[in-house]
């Protein structure tokens, strides 16, 4: 979850995630568990290939990226912070983020 001054994260199946309940009766985290309903720039999921390689998507029902450019800007922000970051991309036809990897990641390092 990217807010104005920080990136908030939690493991979906970690200790905090296991204590959360979603409205639909499903267990697990929701981005609003991290923000307490406050505004956020964007939410999504991240997978660490190693300590510096991250694959992200904009998978969030409430805080998803609003455009291809916004998702690209988030990827660049992680790269600027020192991570080798790739996103799962954008579906131009559906006007939303891809939630699955459609091709192998192209790491920059």
Jmol script that loads the backbone (N, CA, C; Angstrom):
load data "model"
ATOM      1  N   UNK A   1       0.850  -1.157   0.000  1.00  0.00           N
ATOM      2  CA  UNK A   1       0.000   0.000   0.000  1.00  0.00           C
ATOM      3  C   UNK A   1       0.896   1.220   0.000  1.00  0.00           C
ATOM      4  N   UNK A   2       0.757   2.062  -0.986  1.00  0.00           N
ATOM      5  CA  UNK A   2       1.592   3.253  -1.086  1.00  0.00           C
ATOM      6  C   UNK A   2       0.774   4.457  -0.638  1.00  0.00           C
ATOM      7  N   UNK A   3       1.201   5.053   0.462  1.00  0.00           N
ATOM      8  CA  UNK A   3       0.586   6.272   0.962  1.00  0.00           C
ATOM      9  C   UNK A   3       1.489   7.444   0.602  1.00  0.00           C
ATOM     10  N   UNK A   4       1.119   8.645   1.027  1.00  0.00           N
ATOM     11  CA  UNK A   4       1.888   9.833   0.664  1.00  0.00           C
ATOM     12  C   UNK A   4       3.320   9.792   1.165  1.00  0.00           C
ATOM     13  N   UNK A   5       3.558   9.264   2.366  1.00  0.00           N
ATOM     14  CA  UNK A   5       4.895   9.335   2.949  1.00  0.00           C
ATOM     15  C   UNK A   5       5.526   7.978   3.238  1.00  0.00           C
ATOM     16  N   UNK A   6       4.836   6.879   2.966  1.00  0.00           N
ATOM     17  CA  UNK A   6       5.410   5.577   3.276  1.00  0.00           C
ATOM     18  C   UNK A   6       4.752   4.457   2.476  1.00  0.00           C
ATOM     19  N   UNK A   7       5.408   3.317   2.479  1.00  0.00           N
ATOM     20  CA  UNK A   7       4.861   2.103   1.886  1.00  0.00           C
ATOM     21  C   UNK A   7       4.533   1.171   3.047  1.00  0.00           C
ATOM     22  N   UNK A   8       3.279   0.795   3.164  1.00  0.00           N
ATOM     23  CA  UNK A   8       2.841  -0.092   4.237  1.00  0.00           C
ATOM     24  C   UNK A   8       2.633  -1.472   3.639  1.00  0.00           C
ATOM     25  N   UNK A   9       3.130  -2.496   4.314  1.00  0.00           N
ATOM     26  CA  UNK A   9       2.968  -3.845   3.783  1.00  0.00           C
ATOM     27  C   UNK A   9       2.786  -4.845   4.913  1.00  0.00           C
ATOM     28  N   UNK A  10       2.246  -5.988   4.572  1.00  0.00           N
ATOM     29  CA  UNK A  10       2.099  -7.105   5.509  1.00  0.00           C
ATOM     30  C   UNK A  10       2.033  -8.382   4.700  1.00  0.00           C
ATOM     31  N   UNK A  11       2.506  -9.469   5.276  1.00  0.00           N
ATOM     32  CA  UNK A  11       2.393 -10.767   4.629  1.00  0.00           C
ATOM     33  C   UNK A  11       0.938 -11.221   4.707  1.00  0.00           C
ATOM     34  N   UNK A  12       0.392 -11.595   3.567  1.00  0.00           N
ATOM     35  CA  UNK A  12      -1.010 -12.000   3.524  1.00  0.00           C
ATOM     36  C   UNK A  12      -1.304 -13.155   4.471  1.00  0.00           C
ATOM     37  N   UNK A  13      -0.394 -14.100   4.544  1.00  0.00           N
ATOM     38  CA  UNK A  13      -0.617 -15.265   5.398  1.00  0.00           C
ATOM     39  C   UNK A  13       0.266 -15.243   6.640  1.00  0.00           C
ATOM     40  N   UNK A  14       0.783 -14.056   6.981  1.00  0.00           N
ATOM     41  CA  UNK A  14       1.588 -13.893   8.186  1.00  0.00           C
ATOM     42  C   UNK A  14       0.704 -13.715   9.406  1.00  0.00           C
ATOM     43  N   UNK A  15       1.307 -13.463  10.563  1.00  0.00           N
ATOM     44  CA  UNK A  15       0.536 -13.343  11.809  1.00  0.00           C
ATOM     45  C   UNK A  15      -0.573 -12.295  11.753  1.00  0.00           C
ATOM     46  N   UNK A  16      -0.278 -11.101  11.224  1.00  0.00           N
ATOM     47  CA  UNK A  16      -1.302 -10.053  11.145  1.00  0.00           C
ATOM     48  C   UNK A  16      -2.425 -10.458  10.184  1.00  0.00           C
ATOM     49  N   UNK A  17      -2.055 -10.980   9.021  1.00  0.00           N
ATOM     50  CA  UNK A  17      -3.043 -11.389   8.024  1.00  0.00           C
ATOM     51  C   UNK A  17      -3.983 -12.470   8.525  1.00  0.00           C
ATOM     52  N   UNK A  18      -3.470 -13.366   9.338  1.00  0.00           N
ATOM     53  CA  UNK A  18      -4.299 -14.461   9.855  1.00  0.00           C
ATOM     54  C   UNK A  18      -5.358 -13.977  10.838  1.00  0.00           C
ATOM     55  N   UNK A  19      -5.177 -12.789  11.396  1.00  0.00           N
ATOM     56  CA  UNK A  19      -6.154 -12.273  12.361  1.00  0.00           C
ATOM     57  C   UNK A  19      -7.247 -11.431  11.700  1.00  0.00           C
ATOM     58  N   UNK A  20      -7.142 -11.181  10.416  1.00  0.00           N
ATOM     59  CA  UNK A  20      -8.093 -10.311   9.717  1.00  0.00           C
ATOM     60  C   UNK A  20      -9.261 -11.108   9.162  1.00  0.00           C
ATOM     61  N   UNK A  21     -10.401 -10.471   9.096  1.00  0.00           N
ATOM     62  CA  UNK A  21     -11.599 -11.041   8.485  1.00  0.00           C
ATOM     63  C   UNK A  21     -12.078 -10.079   7.401  1.00  0.00           C
ATOM     64  N   UNK A  22     -12.397 -10.603   6.254  1.00  0.00           N
ATOM     65  CA  UNK A  22     -12.914  -9.770   5.162  1.00  0.00           C
ATOM     66  C   UNK A  22     -14.435  -9.778   5.220  1.00  0.00           C
ATOM     67  N   UNK A  23     -15.042  -8.752   4.666  1.00  0.00           N
ATOM     68  CA  UNK A  23     -16.508  -8.639   4.679  1.00  0.00           C
ATOM     69  C   UNK A  23     -17.192  -9.850   4.057  1.00  0.00           C
ATOM     70  N   UNK A  24     -16.596 -10.401   3.007  1.00  0.00           N
ATOM     71  CA  UNK A  24     -17.205 -11.518   2.308  1.00  0.00           C
ATOM     72  C   UNK A  24     -17.102 -12.812   3.108  1.00  0.00           C
ATOM     73  N   UNK A  25     -16.570 -12.748   4.319  1.00  0.00           N
ATOM     74  CA  UNK A  25     -16.435 -13.935   5.142  1.00  0.00           C
ATOM     75  C   UNK A  25     -15.157 -14.710   4.868  1.00  0.00           C
ATOM     76  N   UNK A  26     -14.345 -14.197   3.939  1.00  0.00           N
ATOM     77  CA  UNK A  26     -13.085 -14.859   3.635  1.00  0.00           C
ATOM     78  C   UNK A  26     -12.032 -14.389   4.621  1.00  0.00           C
ATOM     79  N   UNK A  27     -11.104 -15.241   4.955  1.00  0.00           N
ATOM     80  CA  UNK A  27      -9.998 -14.836   5.800  1.00  0.00           C
ATOM     81  C   UNK A  27      -8.993 -14.054   4.995  1.00  0.00           C
ATOM     82  N   UNK A  28      -8.075 -13.413   5.679  1.00  0.00           N
ATOM     83  CA  UNK A  28      -6.982 -12.741   4.992  1.00  0.00           C
ATOM     84  C   UNK A  28      -7.095 -11.242   4.982  1.00  0.00           C
ATOM     85  N   UNK A  29      -6.024 -10.651   4.511  1.00  0.00           N
ATOM     86  CA  UNK A  29      -5.895  -9.197   4.497  1.00  0.00           C
ATOM     87  C   UNK A  29      -6.710  -8.529   3.404  1.00  0.00           C
ATOM     88  N   UNK A  30      -7.080  -7.310   3.680  1.00  0.00           N
ATOM     89  CA  UNK A  30      -7.600  -6.378   2.686  1.00  0.00           C
ATOM     90  C   UNK A  30      -6.753  -5.118   2.831  1.00  0.00           C
ATOM     91  N   UNK A  31      -6.615  -4.360   1.756  1.00  0.00           N
ATOM     92  CA  UNK A  31      -5.791  -3.149   1.845  1.00  0.00           C
ATOM     93  C   UNK A  31      -6.321  -2.171   2.883  1.00  0.00           C
ATOM     94  N   UNK A  32      -7.624  -2.176   3.107  1.00  0.00           N
ATOM     95  CA  UNK A  32      -8.174  -1.275   4.124  1.00  0.00           C
ATOM     96  C   UNK A  32      -7.736  -1.671   5.534  1.00  0.00           C
ATOM     97  N   UNK A  33      -7.298  -2.930   5.754  1.00  0.00           N
ATOM     98  CA  UNK A  33      -6.714  -3.302   7.048  1.00  0.00           C
ATOM     99  C   UNK A  33      -5.428  -2.536   7.298  1.00  0.00           C
ATOM    100  N   UNK A  34      -4.739  -2.168   6.236  1.00  0.00           N
ATOM    101  CA  UNK A  34      -3.466  -1.458   6.363  1.00  0.00           C
ATOM    102  C   UNK A  34      -3.649   0.049   6.452  1.00  0.00           C
ATOM    103  N   UNK A  35      -4.711   0.570   5.863  1.00  0.00           N
ATOM    104  CA  UNK A  35      -4.904   2.023   5.839  1.00  0.00           C
ATOM    105  C   UNK A  35      -5.957   2.506   6.826  1.00  0.00           C
ATOM    106  N   UNK A  36      -6.724   1.588   7.392  1.00  0.00           N
ATOM    107  CA  UNK A  36      -7.867   1.952   8.241  1.00  0.00           C
ATOM    108  C   UNK A  36      -8.827   2.854   7.473  1.00  0.00           C
ATOM    109  N   UNK A  37      -8.919   2.635   6.165  1.00  0.00           N
ATOM    110  CA  UNK A  37      -9.839   3.398   5.329  1.00  0.00           C
ATOM    111  C   UNK A  37      -9.315   4.736   4.846  1.00  0.00           C
ATOM    112  N   UNK A  38      -8.094   5.110   5.262  1.00  0.00           N
ATOM    113  CA  UNK A  38      -7.513   6.382   4.813  1.00  0.00           C
ATOM    114  C   UNK A  38      -7.232   6.328   3.314  1.00  0.00           C
ATOM    115  N   UNK A  39      -6.982   7.496   2.733  1.00  0.00           N
ATOM    116  CA  UNK A  39      -6.593   7.555   1.324  1.00  0.00           C
ATOM    117  C   UNK A  39      -5.235   6.917   1.140  1.00  0.00           C
ATOM    118  N   UNK A  40      -5.033   6.359  -0.039  1.00  0.00           N
ATOM    119  CA  UNK A  40      -3.731   5.788  -0.389  1.00  0.00           C
ATOM    120  C   UNK A  40      -3.505   6.023  -1.868  1.00  0.00           C
ATOM    121  N   UNK A  41      -2.249   6.090  -2.260  1.00  0.00           N
ATOM    122  CA  UNK A  41      -1.925   6.303  -3.673  1.00  0.00           C
ATOM    123  C   UNK A  41      -2.301   5.071  -4.484  1.00  0.00           C
ATOM    124  N   UNK A  42      -1.870   3.890  -4.027  1.00  0.00           N
ATOM    125  CA  UNK A  42      -2.138   2.676  -4.780  1.00  0.00           C
ATOM    126  C   UNK A  42      -1.887   1.464  -3.900  1.00  0.00           C
ATOM    127  N   UNK A  43      -2.593   0.405  -4.174  1.00  0.00           N
ATOM    128  CA  UNK A  43      -2.378  -0.865  -3.491  1.00  0.00           C
ATOM    129  C   UNK A  43      -2.090  -1.947  -4.514  1.00  0.00           C
ATOM    130  N   UNK A  44      -1.659  -3.068  -4.047  1.00  0.00           N
ATOM    131  CA  UNK A  44      -1.388  -4.188  -4.938  1.00  0.00           C
ATOM    132  C   UNK A  44      -0.699  -5.298  -4.197  1.00  0.00           C
ATOM    133  N   UNK A  45      -0.149  -6.225  -4.958  1.00  0.00           N
ATOM    134  CA  UNK A  45       0.540  -7.371  -4.395  1.00  0.00           C
ATOM    135  C   UNK A  45       1.995  -7.337  -4.841  1.00  0.00           C
ATOM    136  N   UNK A  46       2.865  -7.944  -4.035  1.00  0.00           N
ATOM    137  CA  UNK A  46       4.293  -7.996  -4.366  1.00  0.00           C
ATOM    138  C   UNK A  46       4.831  -9.374  -4.042  1.00  0.00           C
ATOM    139  N   UNK A  47       5.690  -9.857  -4.919  1.00  0.00           N
ATOM    140  CA  UNK A  47       6.377 -11.130  -4.717  1.00  0.00           C
ATOM    141  C   UNK A  47       7.866 -10.865  -4.798  1.00  0.00           C
ATOM    142  N   UNK A  48       8.614 -11.349  -3.833  1.00  0.00           N
ATOM    143  CA  UNK A  48      10.055 -11.159  -3.796  1.00  0.00           C
ATOM    144  C   UNK A  48      10.741 -12.381  -4.391  1.00  0.00           C
ATOM    145  N   UNK A  49      11.445 -12.188  -5.513  1.00  0.00           N
ATOM    146  CA  UNK A  49      12.229 -13.259  -6.113  1.00  0.00           C
ATOM    147  C   UNK A  49      13.514 -13.462  -5.303  1.00  0.00           C
ATOM    148  N   UNK A  50      14.039 -12.381  -4.749  1.00  0.00           N
ATOM    149  CA  UNK A  50      15.126 -12.399  -3.769  1.00  0.00           C
ATOM    150  C   UNK A  50      15.032 -11.074  -3.016  1.00  0.00           C
ATOM    151  N   UNK A  51      16.033 -10.738  -2.236  1.00  0.00           N
ATOM    152  CA  UNK A  51      15.910  -9.549  -1.382  1.00  0.00           C
ATOM    153  C   UNK A  51      15.877  -8.229  -2.148  1.00  0.00           C
ATOM    154  N   UNK A  52      16.220  -8.234  -3.451  1.00  0.00           N
ATOM    155  CA  UNK A  52      16.175  -6.995  -4.231  1.00  0.00           C
ATOM    156  C   UNK A  52      15.319  -7.081  -5.489  1.00  0.00           C
ATOM    157  N   UNK A  53      14.763  -8.241  -5.789  1.00  0.00           N
ATOM    158  CA  UNK A  53      13.939  -8.400  -6.998  1.00  0.00           C
ATOM    159  C   UNK A  53      12.472  -8.579  -6.597  1.00  0.00           C
ATOM    160  N   UNK A  54      11.631  -7.668  -7.128  1.00  0.00           N
ATOM    161  CA  UNK A  54      10.210  -7.668  -6.783  1.00  0.00           C
ATOM    162  C   UNK A  54       9.365  -7.682  -8.051  1.00  0.00           C
ATOM    163  N   UNK A  55       8.330  -8.497  -8.036  1.00  0.00           N
ATOM    164  CA  UNK A  55       7.298  -8.465  -9.070  1.00  0.00           C
ATOM    165  C   UNK A  55       6.057  -7.884  -8.407  1.00  0.00           C
ATOM    166  N   UNK A  56       5.458  -6.865  -9.028  1.00  0.00           N
ATOM    167  CA  UNK A  56       4.270  -6.241  -8.444  1.00  0.00           C
ATOM    168  C   UNK A  56       3.103  -6.284  -9.430  1.00  0.00           C
ATOM    169  N   UNK A  57       1.916  -6.133  -8.875  1.00  0.00           N
ATOM    170  CA  UNK A  57       0.732  -5.858  -9.687  1.00  0.00           C
ATOM    171  C   UNK A  57      -0.087  -4.804  -8.944  1.00  0.00           C
ATOM    172  N   UNK A  58      -1.133  -4.361  -9.530  1.00  0.00           N
ATOM    173  CA  UNK A  58      -1.993  -3.373  -8.881  1.00  0.00           C
ATOM    174  C   UNK A  58      -3.242  -4.027  -8.315  1.00  0.00           C
ATOM    175  N   UNK A  59      -3.129  -5.299  -7.952  1.00  0.00           N
ATOM    176  CA  UNK A  59      -4.281  -6.067  -7.498  1.00  0.00           C
ATOM    177  C   UNK A  59      -4.862  -5.579  -6.181  1.00  0.00           C
ATOM    178  N   UNK A  60      -5.802  -4.689  -6.261  1.00  0.00           N
ATOM    179  CA  UNK A  60      -6.497  -4.165  -5.093  1.00  0.00           C
ATOM    180  C   UNK A  60      -7.907  -3.796  -5.515  1.00  0.00           C
ATOM    181  N   UNK A  61      -8.882  -4.203  -4.726  1.00  0.00           N
ATOM    182  CA  UNK A  61     -10.259  -3.859  -5.097  1.00  0.00           C
ATOM    183  C   UNK A  61     -10.572  -2.389  -4.813  1.00  0.00           C
ATOM    184  N   UNK A  62      -9.917  -1.795  -3.834  1.00  0.00           N
ATOM    185  CA  UNK A  62     -10.204  -0.407  -3.475  1.00  0.00           C
ATOM    186  C   UNK A  62      -9.162   0.595  -3.968  1.00  0.00           C
ATOM    187  N   UNK A  63      -7.889   0.192  -3.998  1.00  0.00           N
ATOM    188  CA  UNK A  63      -6.807   1.126  -4.286  1.00  0.00           C
ATOM    189  C   UNK A  63      -6.039   0.758  -5.546  1.00  0.00           C
ATOM    190  N   UNK A  64      -6.681   0.218  -6.534  1.00  0.00           N
ATOM    191  CA  UNK A  64      -5.966  -0.204  -7.740  1.00  0.00           C
ATOM    192  C   UNK A  64      -5.442   1.000  -8.524  1.00  0.00           C
ATOM    193  N   UNK A  65      -4.393   0.795  -9.327  1.00  0.00           N
ATOM    194  CA  UNK A  65      -3.889   1.907 -10.139  1.00  0.00           C
ATOM    195  C   UNK A  65      -4.943   2.365 -11.132  1.00  0.00           C
ATOM    196  N   UNK A  66      -4.983   3.654 -11.378  1.00  0.00           N
ATOM    197  CA  UNK A  66      -6.008   4.215 -12.256  1.00  0.00           C
ATOM    198  C   UNK A  66      -5.606   4.223 -13.721  1.00  0.00           C
ATOM    199  N   UNK A  67      -4.329   3.950 -13.999  1.00  0.00           N
ATOM    200  CA  UNK A  67      -3.883   3.974 -15.390  1.00  0.00           C
ATOM    201  C   UNK A  67      -2.593   3.173 -15.555  1.00  0.00           C
ATOM    202  N   UNK A  68      -2.279   2.905 -16.807  1.00  0.00           N
ATOM    203  CA  UNK A  68      -1.017   2.250 -17.160  1.00  0.00           C
ATOM    204  C   UNK A  68       0.160   3.098 -16.692  1.00  0.00           C
ATOM    205  N   UNK A  69       0.061   4.416 -16.856  1.00  0.00           N
ATOM    206  CA  UNK A  69       1.135   5.325 -16.444  1.00  0.00           C
ATOM    207  C   UNK A  69       1.338   5.310 -14.933  1.00  0.00           C
ATOM    208  N   UNK A  70       0.256   5.221 -14.177  1.00  0.00           N
ATOM    209  CA  UNK A  70       0.385   5.183 -12.724  1.00  0.00           C
ATOM    210  C   UNK A  70       1.088   3.899 -12.286  1.00  0.00           C
ATOM    211  N   UNK A  71       0.735   2.756 -12.881  1.00  0.00           N
ATOM    212  CA  UNK A  71       1.402   1.500 -12.557  1.00  0.00           C
ATOM    213  C   UNK A  71       2.886   1.573 -12.919  1.00  0.00           C
ATOM    214  N   UNK A  72       3.203   2.167 -14.059  1.00  0.00           N
ATOM    215  CA  UNK A  72       4.598   2.329 -14.473  1.00  0.00           C
ATOM    216  C   UNK A  72       5.350   3.225 -13.490  1.00  0.00           C
ATOM    217  N   UNK A  73       4.704   4.280 -13.015  1.00  0.00           N
ATOM    218  CA  UNK A  73       5.349   5.193 -12.061  1.00  0.00           C
ATOM    219  C   UNK A  73       5.657   4.490 -10.744  1.00  0.00           C
ATOM    220  N   UNK A  74       4.802   3.586 -10.326  1.00  0.00           N
ATOM    221  CA  UNK A  74       5.041   2.833  -9.093  1.00  0.00           C
ATOM    222  C   UNK A  74       6.240   1.905  -9.274  1.00  0.00           C
ATOM    223  N   UNK A  75       6.322   1.271 -10.440  1.00  0.00           N
ATOM    224  CA  UNK A  75       7.464   0.411 -10.738  1.00  0.00           C
ATOM    225  C   UNK A  75       8.752   1.217 -10.690  1.00  0.00           C
ATOM    226  N   UNK A  76       8.759   2.385 -11.297  1.00  0.00           N
ATOM    227  CA  UNK A  76       9.935   3.259 -11.292  1.00  0.00           C
ATOM    228  C   UNK A  76      10.277   3.695  -9.861  1.00  0.00           C
ATOM    229  N   UNK A  77       9.280   3.962  -9.044  1.00  0.00           N
ATOM    230  CA  UNK A  77       9.534   4.371  -7.654  1.00  0.00           C
ATOM    231  C   UNK A  77      10.277   3.273  -6.897  1.00  0.00           C
ATOM    232  N   UNK A  78       9.870   2.020  -7.080  1.00  0.00           N
ATOM    233  CA  UNK A  78      10.580   0.916  -6.431  1.00  0.00           C
ATOM    234  C   UNK A  78      11.998   0.779  -6.994  1.00  0.00           C
ATOM    235  N   UNK A  79      12.149   0.972  -8.297  1.00  0.00           N
ATOM    236  CA  UNK A  79      13.485   0.913  -8.903  1.00  0.00           C
ATOM    237  C   UNK A  79      14.372   2.023  -8.348  1.00  0.00           C
ATOM    238  N   UNK A  80      13.831   3.216  -8.194  1.00  0.00           N
ATOM    239  CA  UNK A  80      14.575   4.347  -7.635  1.00  0.00           C
ATOM    240  C   UNK A  80      14.986   4.072  -6.190  1.00  0.00           C
ATOM    241  N   UNK A  81      14.170   3.297  -5.483  1.00  0.00           N
ATOM    242  CA  UNK A  81      14.479   2.945  -4.096  1.00  0.00           C
ATOM    243  C   UNK A  81      15.522   1.826  -4.006  1.00  0.00           C
ATOM    244  N   UNK A  82      15.972   1.304  -5.157  1.00  0.00           N
ATOM    245  CA  UNK A  82      17.038   0.314  -5.148  1.00  0.00           C
ATOM    246  C   UNK A  82      16.630  -1.110  -5.456  1.00  0.00           C
ATOM    247  N   UNK A  83      15.357  -1.323  -5.774  1.00  0.00           N
ATOM    248  CA  UNK A  83      14.883  -2.662  -6.101  1.00  0.00           C
ATOM    249  C   UNK A  83      14.892  -2.877  -7.610  1.00  0.00           C
ATOM    250  N   UNK A  84      15.099  -4.103  -8.025  1.00  0.00           N
ATOM    251  CA  UNK A  84      14.902  -4.495  -9.414  1.00  0.00           C
ATOM    252  C   UNK A  84      13.440  -4.903  -9.485  1.00  0.00           C
ATOM    253  N   UNK A  85      12.597  -4.017  -9.961  1.00  0.00           N
ATOM    254  CA  UNK A  85      11.148  -4.191  -9.896  1.00  0.00           C
ATOM    255  C   UNK A  85      10.547  -4.282 -11.290  1.00  0.00           C
ATOM    256  N   UNK A  86       9.662  -5.251 -11.486  1.00  0.00           N
ATOM    257  CA  UNK A  86       8.882  -5.357 -12.718  1.00  0.00           C
ATOM    258  C   UNK A  86       7.416  -5.505 -12.323  1.00  0.00           C
ATOM    259  N   UNK A  87       6.544  -5.020 -13.177  1.00  0.00           N
ATOM    260  CA  UNK A  87       5.119  -5.197 -12.911  1.00  0.00           C
ATOM    261  C   UNK A  87       4.560  -6.274 -13.826  1.00  0.00           C
ATOM    262  N   UNK A  88       3.411  -6.767 -13.470  1.00  0.00           N
ATOM    263  CA  UNK A  88       2.728  -7.768 -14.298  1.00  0.00           C
ATOM    264  C   UNK A  88       2.085  -7.130 -15.517  1.00  0.00           C
ATOM    265  N   UNK A  89       2.128  -5.810 -15.572  1.00  0.00           N
ATOM    266  CA  UNK A  89       1.662  -5.103 -16.755  1.00  0.00           C
ATOM    267  C   UNK A  89       0.221  -4.626 -16.670  1.00  0.00           C
ATOM    268  N   UNK A  90      -0.214  -4.088 -17.779  1.00  0.00           N
ATOM    269  CA  UNK A  90      -1.519  -3.442 -17.889  1.00  0.00           C
ATOM    270  C   UNK A  90      -2.285  -4.047 -19.055  1.00  0.00           C
ATOM    271  N   UNK A  91      -3.563  -4.291 -18.873  1.00  0.00           N
ATOM    272  CA  UNK A  91      -4.428  -4.802 -19.938  1.00  0.00           C
ATOM    273  C   UNK A  91      -5.145  -3.608 -20.561  1.00  0.00           C
ATOM    274  N   UNK A  92      -4.671  -3.173 -21.745  1.00  0.00           N
ATOM    275  CA  UNK A  92      -5.248  -1.997 -22.397  1.00  0.00           C
ATOM    276  C   UNK A  92      -6.720  -2.194 -22.755  1.00  0.00           C
ATOM    277  N   UNK A  93      -7.080  -3.409 -23.128  1.00  0.00           N
ATOM    278  CA  UNK A  93      -8.466  -3.683 -23.522  1.00  0.00           C
ATOM    279  C   UNK A  93      -9.424  -3.588 -22.330  1.00  0.00           C
ATOM    280  N   UNK A  94      -8.995  -4.109 -21.183  1.00  0.00           N
ATOM    281  CA  UNK A  94      -9.848  -4.083 -19.985  1.00  0.00           C
ATOM    282  C   UNK A  94      -9.663  -2.813 -19.162  1.00  0.00           C
ATOM    283  N   UNK A  95      -8.642  -2.012 -19.482  1.00  0.00           N
ATOM    284  CA  UNK A  95      -8.336  -0.773 -18.753  1.00  0.00           C
ATOM    285  C   UNK A  95      -8.092  -1.040 -17.275  1.00  0.00           C
ATOM    286  N   UNK A  96      -7.267  -2.058 -17.025  1.00  0.00           N
ATOM    287  CA  UNK A  96      -6.926  -2.394 -15.643  1.00  0.00           C
ATOM    288  C   UNK A  96      -5.631  -3.186 -15.595  1.00  0.00           C
ATOM    289  N   UNK A  97      -5.113  -3.332 -14.378  1.00  0.00           N
ATOM    290  CA  UNK A  97      -3.866  -4.050 -14.156  1.00  0.00           C
ATOM    291  C   UNK A  97      -4.019  -5.540 -14.450  1.00  0.00           C
ATOM    292  N   UNK A  98      -2.928  -6.156 -14.900  1.00  0.00           N
ATOM    293  CA  UNK A  98      -2.895  -7.614 -14.997  1.00  0.00           C
ATOM    294  C   UNK A  98      -2.672  -8.166 -13.595  1.00  0.00           C
ATOM    295  N   UNK A  99      -3.379  -9.206 -13.260  1.00  0.00           N
ATOM    296  CA  UNK A  99      -3.188  -9.825 -11.953  1.00  0.00           C
ATOM    297  C   UNK A  99      -2.415 -11.137 -12.044  1.00  0.00           C
ATOM    298  N   UNK A 100      -2.059 -11.519 -13.251  1.00  0.00           N
ATOM    299  CA  UNK A 100      -1.203 -12.684 -13.445  1.00  0.00           C
ATOM    300  C   UNK A 100      -0.080 -12.292 -14.397  1.00  0.00           C
ATOM    301  N   UNK A 101       1.048 -12.964 -14.271  1.00  0.00           N
ATOM    302  CA  UNK A 101       2.198 -12.687 -15.132  1.00  0.00           C
ATOM    303  C   UNK A 101       1.954 -13.353 -16.479  1.00  0.00           C
ATOM    304  N   UNK A 102       1.935 -12.578 -17.541  1.00  0.00           N
ATOM    305  CA  UNK A 102       1.643 -13.094 -18.873  1.00  0.00           C
ATOM    306  C   UNK A 102       2.892 -13.482 -19.656  1.00  0.00           C
ATOM    307  N   UNK A 103       4.051 -13.019 -19.199  1.00  0.00           N
ATOM    308  CA  UNK A 103       5.323 -13.392 -19.830  1.00  0.00           C
ATOM    309  C   UNK A 103       6.410 -13.322 -18.768  1.00  0.00           C
ATOM    310  N   UNK A 104       7.544 -13.992 -18.973  1.00  0.00           N
ATOM    311  CA  UNK A 104       8.614 -13.959 -17.970  1.00  0.00           C
ATOM    312  C   UNK A 104       9.068 -12.525 -17.684  1.00  0.00           C
ATOM    313  N   UNK A 105       9.417 -12.222 -16.423  1.00  0.00           N
ATOM    314  CA  UNK A 105       9.880 -10.869 -16.091  1.00  0.00           C
ATOM    315  C   UNK A 105      11.181 -10.537 -16.807  1.00  0.00           C
ATOM    316  N   UNK A 106      11.321  -9.291 -17.164  1.00  0.00           N
ATOM    317  CA  UNK A 106      12.555  -8.794 -17.789  1.00  0.00           C
ATOM    318  C   UNK A 106      13.292  -7.963 -16.743  1.00  0.00           C
ATOM    319  N   UNK A 107      14.141  -8.635 -15.981  1.00  0.00           N
ATOM    320  CA  UNK A 107      14.897  -7.970 -14.916  1.00  0.00           C
ATOM    321  C   UNK A 107      15.913  -7.006 -15.511  1.00  0.00           C
ATOM    322  N   UNK A 108      16.135  -5.899 -14.840  1.00  0.00           N
ATOM    323  CA  UNK A 108      17.074  -4.901 -15.358  1.00  0.00           C
ATOM    324  C   UNK A 108      18.510  -5.219 -14.971  1.00  0.00           C
ATOM    325  N   UNK A 109      18.705  -6.012 -13.922  1.00  0.00           N
ATOM    326  CA  UNK A 109      20.089  -6.325 -13.502  1.00  0.00           C
ATOM    327  C   UNK A 109      20.466  -7.748 -13.880  1.00  0.00           C
TER     328      UNK A 109
END
end "model"
wireframe off; spacefill off
backbone 0.3
color backbone group
